[in-house]
Amino acid sequence: MEAYPEDSDRKQGLTKAAEMGISFVPVVGSALQVALNELAGRRLADRRTAWLNDLAEKVHSLEDQIGDFEKLTSEDAFMDALTTAAQIADRTSRVEKLRVLRNAVVNSVMPGAPDLDAQQLFLDLIDRFTPTHVRMLRLIADPPGWFDRNGMARPNISRGSRAHVIEAGMPDLAGRQDLIMRYAAALTTAGVIDQSVTTMMTSGGVWGSGATPLGVDFLEFIAEPRSEAVQI
């Protein structure tokens, strides 16, 4: 089809306008990018500072066992754990996860700490797990203790599965078998619980620990560090 002169002119005009528009985008985009970088940078800096301050307070309370920050920064285990944990902390605002990360860094240099390879494995699990994963693992590892610590009445289960205990102990998951299975599957894949939470068992099995030795070690690594002076 033959193009009319006005069509050609219109196309040239649109092309020129588009080129002019594009020429303005980098300017606007650059200004927005700079502003975003500054705002995000401040937020990230504030977040990391708050986490490091919390870590410093915990270290200070345990100086008699692990030494002060100056001593700890000369230890590879502490610096490896601190570097990895700080990177994970930058990616979350969840208080529960930040506390677990703090505990892990401190426990990396506590007496009886896991070897460096195990510590990196546990830090990787912290990165992958949500607070709900960790709560579920704690419940499965010690069902009676979970209910007692949280002031909850234990359900009367003569025969059932751990899923029934999870629903009772974690009300936010009540009626959500789909979510329970998804969280539990991740724990099973990670090797920290011993079997499916839907396996039927007697009351003794339901209320016994379902954590593997690896799961127990992981929970110890993320547990609240306490001074020997206040341990019973």
N, C-alpha and C positions, 0 to 999 in steps of 0.2 A: 504494500500500500504506500502511495506517495506521501511523503511528509510535507506538511504545509510549513511555510517559514515561521509562522507564529508558534507552531508546535516545537520547532527546533529552538527558537528563542526561549520558550518556556522551560524546556529541558535544560538548556544552558544556565538559565537563571536558578533553577532548582539545584542543579549541581553546584553552582557557585555558592548558593546559600548553605547547602549542606557542608561544603568545604569550610565556609566561614564558621558554621556552628561547631564543627569538629575542632577547628583551631581554638575555640574558646574552652572546650571540655578539659584539656589538660590543665588550664589555669585554675578552673573551678575545682577539678579533681585534686590537683596538687594542694590547694588550700584546705580542702576537706580532709585530705590524707594527713597533712601536717597537724591539723586540729585533733583528728582522731588519734594519731600517734601520741600526741602530747597528753590527751585525756586518758587514753588507755595506759600509757606509760606511768602516769601518776597513780592510777588505780592499782596497777600491778605492783608498783613500788610500795604503796601503802599496804597492800595485802601481804607482800613478802615481809615488810618491816614488822607488821603485827604478829605474823607467825614466828619470825626470828626472836622477837621479844618474849613471846610465850615460851619458846624453846630455851632461851637464856635464863628465864626464871626457873624453869624446871632443872636445868643444869646447876644453877646456883644452889638450889635446895638439896642437891645430891653431890656437892663438891667433895664431901668427905669420902665418897666411894669412887667417883670417876674423875675428879680433878676439875679445874676451871677451864674456861674456853681456850685460854692460851695453851694449856697443856693438850687439850683435846684436838686442837687444830693440827698438832704434829702427828696425830695417829691416823693412819690410812683408813681404818674401819670407820671412824667417825666422819672423816671428810668424804669418803665414798657415799656413806648413808646420807649425809647432809646435802651433798650435791644432787643426788637422785631425788631425795624427798622434797627439796626446794623446787625442783622442776615440776613435780607433781602438785605441790601446793599452789603453784602459780595457776594451775588449771582448774581449781575448785574453790568454791566459797562455802562448802559444806563444813560446818563446825565439827561434826563427828569425824570426818575424814582428816581434817587438819590436826585434830587431837591425836588420831591414830598415827599420823606421820611424825608428829612430835615425839610420841612415845617410842616409835621405832628407832628414831635417831638416837635417843638417849639409851635405849636398850641395846643398841649396837656396841656399846662400850661398857655395859654393866657386867659384873662378874657372871661367868657362864654364858656369855653371848654366843649366838650361832657363828659358824665360820663365815667368811666373806661371801662365798658362793650362795650359801643358804640365805644370807641377808639380802642379797640381790634378788633371789627368788621371791622372798617375802615382800620386798618393796614392789616388785612387779605385780604381785597379787593385790597389794593395796591400791595400786594404780587401776587395776581392772575391776576391783570390787566396788560396789556402791555401799553406803552405810547399811542398807537393807541386807545385803549379802553378809556383812559382818555380824549384824544382829542375829540373823538366822543361824549362822555358824555358832555363835555363842549359845543360843538356845539349844541347838542340837547337841552341842558338846556337854551341856549340863542342864537338862530340862528342869529338875527340881530347883536348882540354884537360880535359874532364870526367873521362875515364878516367885520365889522367895525374895530375891533382890528387888523385884518390881512390885512387890506387895499385891500379887495376883493370886486368886484361888486356883488350885490345881484342878483341872477337869478330871472327873472320874472315868477313866478309860481302862476297862478290863481287857479289851482286845481292840486293836486298831492300828493305825499307821502314825508315823511321825508328822504327817501332814495334818492330822487332827490336833496334835499338840501345837504345831505351828500356828494354826488358825486361832487356837485359844490363847496362845502366848503373844501373838502379834495381831491384835484386832484389826489393824489397818489392812490385813490380808485376808480377813474372814470372807469366805465365799468367793475368793479369787484363786481357785485351783490353778488357773492358767499361769498366774504370776508366781505362785508358790513353786510350780514345776519348773518355770524358767530360772528362778533364782537358785533352786536346789540343783538343777542340772549344771549350772556353772560351778557350784561348789563340788559336785561329784567329779566333773571334768578336771578341776584343779587338784583333785586328790585329797581334799581336806575333810570330806565325809565319806563314810564307808559303804553306803548303799542308797538305793532310791528311797525317797521319803514316803512313797506310796506302798512300800512293802508292809504287809500285815504281820503283826507280831503281838505277843502277849504284853500285859501291862509292864512286866519287868523289862522287856525289850524296848518298849516305847519310852520308858523313863530312864533307861540307861544311856550312857554317852554314845553318840553316833559319830564322833570325830575320830579321824585317823591320827596316828602319831604325828604326821605332818601337820594336821589341823591343830593339834594341841600345841606343837612348837610355834606355829604361826600366831595363835592366840597369846601365847606367852610373850612373843616378840612385840605385839602391839598393846600389851597390857599396860596399865598405869604404873610407871616406875615408882617404887617406894623406897624410902631410906630404911636401912637395916635397923635404925634406931626406933622406928615406929612399927616394924613388922612384929607379928605375934607368932 
